[in-house]
Amino acid sequence: MTIQPMADYIVVQAEEAALKTASGLYIPGNAQEKPKTAKVISIGKGVTEVSKGDRIIYKNEYEATNVKSGKEEFTLVLKSNIIATVK
């Protein structure tokens, strides 16, 4: 299944959460922070600021929509919730 976002939406795939702290302690699954950095999978026609394959940082996870496609999870983010690109 291919997800094609409409208008100002972007389909992203979140990066993996850290499993260990910098000091080497393992973080249990329920204590891991949900990452706010993601890779752009596809973009709507109203989005010109980012391209497929870019890495972004987004805000306000409560306005994002999570979708499963097979075994993969994707998030639909509104263009106005992107706060930075990661180079």
Order of alpha helices (4+ residues) and beta strands (2+ residues): beta-beta-beta-beta-beta-beta
